[in-house]
Amino acid sequence: MTDSATIKTDIDGPVARITLMRPQVRNAQTPDMWQELREAGRNLPGDIRCVIVAGQGPAFSAGLDFEILSGPLPRELAEMSDDDAEARLWSFQEAFDWLRRPDLVSIAAVQGHAIGAGLQLALACDLRVIAADARLRVGEPGLGLVPDLGGTKRLVSLVGYSRAMELCLTGRTVTAEESMALGLATVTVPVEELDDAAEDLALAVLSVPRDAAIETKALLLQAAGNDDSTQLAAERAAQLRLLRSRVPVEEE
């Protein structure tokens, strides 16, 4: 187990569980938390295949800590050079982006509030187990901001452009039941079954050979941006890599 100020990482064989540890503020996020999430991704042991992301207490994450918005950071970013501001914002985005690595399958275990940055963290994961009490909401536009932690692309890929637009600009709350209908949830479960359901899903993922899982995730990640011929070529290349990995290398 690895503890930091705002998150906790538990390792159980090929599964890592990362828990947001600010329950007193419903796991509201800060730049310090983003730095710790980024470092957690960088420091995972090489044999980790699955990452479960969860929140301590009754909420997954209520989004950005409002103290950040009222503090000096917004003005500092506005006054930075373009290059410096770009680098700083990318450092925030890296906190979530590593969850899309092809060598990992990431699962969000979501209960209670998943608002703004909390929803974006759930969307950054490959799969989402949603508890019956979950309430999901895009909060950034209502604060005069945009979802800038990867949420726009991932939301559109899951629910389509028109529904993503509606969710972003109305800021309405999505229940667990609706999240399943929209395609945001992989599965919905009673609150008391959330942890077990996430672990069961991780075990199911682990039943697939690692190399096949890596190649499949890589193909799926690029599929939306590829035309048919490019995707077919990528599939051929991936299949050949897998087949050739089974053939013993002959010594000369």
N, C-alpha and C positions, 0 to 999 in steps of 0.2 A: 504494500500500500504506500502511495506517495501523497502527502498532504501539502497544499500550499495555502495561501491566504484565502482564496475564494473557490477553489475546486479540490476534489479528492479523486485520486486515481487508484483503483483496485484492479489487480491482475489475477486472473484465474485461468491458467493454461493459455489457450489462444484467444481468450476473451478479455478485453479491458473494459472496465466500467468507469466512466468519468461522471462525477456528480457535482453539480453546482451547489456551493455551500454558503449561500447567503439567504437562508430561509426567513430571517427576520425582515427582509425587504422583498420577499417573494422571488428571490434569486435575480434581482435586478442586476443588469450587466454594467460593467465599467471597463475602461481601457486596461486596468490591471487584470481583470478577469480574462480579457481577450489575450493579453500577453501570456497568461498562464495556460490558456487553452492552446495557444500556438506552440508553446514549449512542450506541453503534454503530447501533442502530435509528433513533434520532432524526437521526443525521447522514448517513444514506445519501443519495446523490445521487438526484434525482427521477426519473431514467431507469432506476433499478434495478427489474427485474421479478422476479428470482429470487434467493434467498439460500440458499447451501449452508452448513450448520453442521457442523463436523468437529472432531476432537480431534487434537492433535499426539502422535505416539508410538503405542504399542500399544493405548491405551484411548481410548474416546470421552469418558467421564467416570465416575469411580468414586463420584460423589455429593458430598455435603457434606463439606468438610474437617473432620475430627474435632476439630481444634484450636478450631474455632468453638464446638462444643458444650461443650468444657471451659473456654472463656474466659468473659468477662463478658457476652456478648450475651444468652444466655438469661435471665439474671437481670435485665438492663436492660429487656428486653421485658416481663417479668413485672411489673416495678415501674412501668412507664409508665402514664399514663392510657389509657383505652380509645381515645380519638381519636389519641393519639400512637403507640400500638402499632399501630393499624389503618393509619396512614399509613406507618409503617416497613415493615410487612409488605407493603403494596401496592407500595412501592418495590422490594421484592425480586421480587414477581410481575411487575412491568412488564418485568423483564429478559427474560422469556419471552413475555409477552402480545403484544408487537408483531409476533411471527412469524405471528400470525393475521390481520394486516391484509389486507383484500381486494385491495389493489394489489400485493401480493407473493405469490409462491408459495415456500414454504420447504421445503427438503429436508435431512433429517438423514442424514449419511454416518457410519454407526455401525460401529465395530470394537471388539473387546475388551469391556471392562466398560462397561455403561450401567446404573448402579445409583442408586436413590434420585433425587436431583436430576438425575443424568445421564439416567435414563430419562425424567423429566419434561421435560427439554429436548428429547429426541427426540420425545416425544409432542406437544410444542408445535408441532412442524413439521407441515406439511400431508402430507408424504410422507417415507418412511423407507427408505433403501437400507441393508440389513443385511448385514454381512460374515459369512462362515461361522464365524468364531471368536467372534462376539458372544455375550455373556451378559447378559441383561436381568433386572433384579430390582427390585421395590418394597422399599425398605429402611426407610422412615420409621417405620411402626408398631412394628417390632422395636426401635426406639430410643426408644419412648414418644412419638412424634410422629405427625403426619399428613402426607401429601403435599399441600403447600399452595402449590405453584407452578403450579396449574392441572391437575395430573395426574389428580385424581379424575374430573372431568367427561370429560376426553379419553380416559381408560382405559375408562370405561363406554361411551362412544360407539363405541369400537373393538371391544371384546370382550364387552360386555353386563354387566349388574349382577352376576350370580352368579360369572362368571369373574373379574371385577374384584375382587370380595370375596375369592375364593380366593387370588388373586395377592397382594393386599395383606396379608392376615392370616396367610398361611403364609410369605411372604417367599421363596418358592422361586425358583430360577433358571430362566429360559426360554431355551432355545437358539435359534439362528438358524432352524433348521428348524421348531421349534414356533411361533416368532414369525410365520412365514408362515402356518401353519395357523390361528392365532388371529386373524389380521388386523392384527397389529401392524406387520408388514413390508409395504411396497409391493412390494419385490423383494429376494431374497437372492442374493449373488454371492460368488465366491471372494475372499479377502482382497486379493489382488494386483489385483483388478479394481474395487475399491471406488471409487476416485477417478474412474476413467473412467465407471463406471456412473452415478455421481451427476451428472457433467457431461453425459452422454448424456440423462439424464432432464430436466435443465435445458433442454437444447436442444429436446427434444420439447415441453416446456411453452411455450417461446418461439415455437413455430410457430403458436400460436393468437393472433389479434389481441388486443392488450392490453385494450381495453374489454370484449371478450367474456369474457376471462379474469377480469377484475375483477368483472363482474356475476355470472358463474357462481359464483365463490368466495363472494361475498356471499350468494347464494341458498342454497348448500350449508351455510354456517355457520348460517343461521337456520332451516333446514328442520326440524331435530329439535324445535325449540320452537314451531313453527307448526302450527295445524290446517290441514286441506286447503284451506279457503276462503282463509285468510290467505296460505298459500304460493302458491296460484294467483294471487291478486291481486299478490303480489310478483313473480311470473314475468311477468305482463302488463306491469307497470310497467317492469321491466328490459328486456323486449323492445321496448317503445315507445321507451325511451331510446336503445337501440342503433339502431333504425330511423330515428329522428329525427336521430341524429347523422350519418347518411349524406346527409341532405337539405340541400343548400346553403341558407344563410340568405339570403333575398331582401332586397336593400336597398330601403328605402322611398324 
